[in-house]
């Protein structure tokens, strides 16, 4: 066997192994144990599960419920234009994707199948990434989940906010 044939076979063999391995990473299922309590309006069940996992790590208030937070974000996304909903759904699935995680962070599991500490590491990797799109994606997810929690009355207590003033209108 000459050198050119050896290099060609090695290259194609490596490519075959990479593709074969990546198919396994793409096929790794999302942990969809987080279920919405009401019908979803904008997200798929898989996207919802990813969002609930993210909410569980980004909103650290003692009584914050990731399911409720994800339901509130879903309700907000239902009012967004279709292209915004589609982009948001793609962001969630990219966050979950084991192949993207492997390529960018050497992580071979979907986000929803990681331990809480490993999920925190993934969030930190996105937050501190050199890629602006990852930093922006992290910021969107963190801000939406935090806003969904703190905008509702059940999130006010931990901040000391008493709620809006009660104004009576004279008749």
Buried (B, 14 or more C-beta within 10 A) or exposed (E): EEEEEEEEEEEEEEEEEEEEEBEEBEEBEBBBEBEBEEEBBBBBEBBBBBBBBBBBBBBEBEEBBBBBBBBBBBBBBEEEEEEEBEBBBEBBBBBBBBBBBBEBBEBBBBBBBBEEEEBEBBBEBBBEBEEEEBBEBBEEBBEBBBBBBBEEEEBBEBEEEEEEEEEEEEE
